[in-house]
Structure formats: C-alpha cells, structure tokens
Amino acid sequence: MCRAHDALVSSRTKLINNLRGWLRGQGRRLGKGSTETFAPRMNLLAPLPEYITPQVAMIEALTRQIAEGEKRMRRIARADDLCRRLMTVPGIGPSSALRFTAAIDQAGRFESPHKVSAYLGLTPGEKSSADRQQRLSITKAGPADVRWVLVQAAHCLRHRCRSQEAKPLQLWTLEIEKRRGKRIALVALARKLSGILFALWRDGTSFEVRPR
C-alpha cells in the first residue's frame, strides 16, 4: 500500500514540475500555497491552453487519491497495536510506523538497534587500511523509502514537535549540530529513531521520557 501511495505522489510531483516549467516559460506566476492546492491555484490562471488543462485535472485526481490513501494508512496504523506504540515516539506518524514494521518484519531478526540502523543504511561506512580508518557517509543500504521517512520524521521532531517528550531528543540533536552541522545531526537523529522504534518493538513498550 505504501509503495502504491509513493507511486501516486511521484506521478503528481512530475506533473507539477512539468507545469512549473511551463509557467516559467510563459513568464506567469502562481500564487503561493501547498502542493495540495496547486491545481486550484492553476485554475485561477484560466483560461489555460487545452494541452495544460488535462494535466491540472490529473493533479486534482491524484491529490484526492493521495489524501484517501493517507486516510487508509492512518486507519490501519491506529488499528494495529504495534504501530500505535511506535507512534508514541515524537515525529513518528502512520506512514513511518507502517513502513518501519513492513521493512523489519520480525524484530527477532536483529540482535541490536545498531543492526537495524545498519540494515536501513543509516550507519556511516568505513574505508580502512593497515594504518588508517576513514569514516564515510551513511551506506544508504536497505529500503530507501524507510530511510527517507525516518529522516523526514527526524526533521519533524527537530523543528515542529512541541511536546515535553520531544525535548530530550531535540537537545541531543542540537548538541550534535553544534559539533557536526545540521545535516549530520538530522541523519544521526533518524538513526536514533530507528533504534528507539526497534527497542519499543522488541520490549513490547511505548515511548516515555525517563526522569533524570
């Protein structure tokens, strides 16, 4: 289901990018707004050429289907005990929980949170020789869609979450930002989230902030 949803989003993105290119070529400006309001904003520019209106109509149809797909994912995630527990983690929503559980399949397959992070391609690679060990960027192994949603979840947690539960993770990320920069800190937070999700699954628990 998630992959079908991704295909719809990808198709809509391609159409929108095509129309943005057409607008630039025509020297026309589109009012500001979200992706979901792109088609209505295009219609405000009417009359549009005949070869443009079918694309706008397709974007409208895809937006409706994407919204319905997101509703279905929410219903499925909320009906599943494991997904409900994973969604207690700040930044983790239905899409992240469903993709993570589908990718991991069985928690018993992995010995530790680090093994999960490595499977998802969120751990740094290494280039070693007899006298030198060089750390590389993350391996990007494993399912790209899960890695992507975890990075998006990390971004949401870092910049949008206002709950008390989110603060310890935000402060942890901020310390890494000071030393290594925002990009590395965001990936580190995504890696940490993967470990937390695995631990909750393995232990049959929900997320909670432990008092110091």
Secondary structure in CASP SS format (residue, H / E / C, confidence):
PFRMAT SS
TARGET T0000
AUTHOR 0000-0000-0000
METHOD secondary structure of the structure
MODEL  1
M C 1.00
C H 1.00
R H 1.00
A H 1.00
H H 1.00
D H 1.00
A H 1.00
L H 1.00
V H 1.00
S H 1.00
S H 1.00
R H 1.00
T H 1.00
K H 1.00
L H 1.00
I H 1.00
N H 1.00
N H 1.00
L H 1.00
R H 1.00
G H 1.00
W H 1.00
L H 1.00
R H 1.00
G H 1.00
Q H 1.00
G C 1.00
R C 1.00
R C 1.00
L C 1.00
G C 1.00
K C 1.00
G C 1.00
S C 1.00
T H 1.00
E H 1.00
T H 1.00
F H 1.00
A H 1.00
P H 1.00
R H 1.00
M H 1.00
N H 1.00
L C 1.00
L C 1.00
A C 1.00
P C 1.00
L C 1.00
P C 1.00
E C 1.00
Y C 1.00
I C 1.00
T H 1.00
P H 1.00
Q H 1.00
V H 1.00
A H 1.00
M H 1.00
I H 1.00
E H 1.00
A H 1.00
L H 1.00
T H 1.00
R H 1.00
Q H 1.00
I H 1.00
A H 1.00
E H 1.00
G H 1.00
E H 1.00
K H 1.00
R H 1.00
M H 1.00
R H 1.00
R H 1.00
I H 1.00
A H 1.00
R H 1.00
A H 1.00
D C 1.00
D H 1.00
L H 1.00
C H 1.00
R H 1.00
R H 1.00
L H 1.00
M C 1.00
T C 1.00
V C 1.00
P C 1.00
G C 1.00
I C 1.00
G C 1.00
P H 1.00
S H 1.00
S H 1.00
A H 1.00
L H 1.00
R H 1.00
F H 1.00
T H 1.00
A H 1.00
A H 1.00
I H 1.00
D C 1.00
Q C 1.00
A H 1.00
G H 1.00
R H 1.00
F C 1.00
E C 1.00
S C 1.00
P H 1.00
H H 1.00
K H 1.00
V H 1.00
S H 1.00
A H 1.00
Y H 1.00
L C 1.00
G C 1.00
L C 1.00
T C 1.00
P E 1.00
G E 1.00
E E 1.00
K E 1.00
S E 1.00
S C 1.00
A C 1.00
D C 1.00
R C 1.00
Q E 1.00
Q E 1.00
R E 1.00
L E 1.00
S E 1.00
I E 1.00
T C 1.00
K C 1.00
A C 1.00
G C 1.00
P C 1.00
A H 1.00
D H 1.00
V H 1.00
R H 1.00
W H 1.00
V H 1.00
L H 1.00
V H 1.00
Q H 1.00
A H 1.00
A H 1.00
H H 1.00
C H 1.00
L H 1.00
R H 1.00
H H 1.00
R C 1.00
C C 1.00
R C 1.00
S C 1.00
Q H 1.00
E H 1.00
A H 1.00
K H 1.00
P H 1.00
L H 1.00
Q H 1.00
L H 1.00
W H 1.00
T H 1.00
L H 1.00
E H 1.00
I H 1.00
E H 1.00
K H 1.00
R H 1.00
R H 1.00
G C 1.00
K H 1.00
R H 1.00
I H 1.00
A H 1.00
L H 1.00
V H 1.00
A H 1.00
L H 1.00
A H 1.00
R H 1.00
K H 1.00
L H 1.00
S H 1.00
G H 1.00
I H 1.00
L H 1.00
F H 1.00
A H 1.00
L H 1.00
W H 1.00
R H 1.00
D H 1.00
G C 1.00
T C 1.00
S C 1.00
F C 1.00
E C 1.00
V C 1.00
R C 1.00
P C 1.00
R C 1.00
END
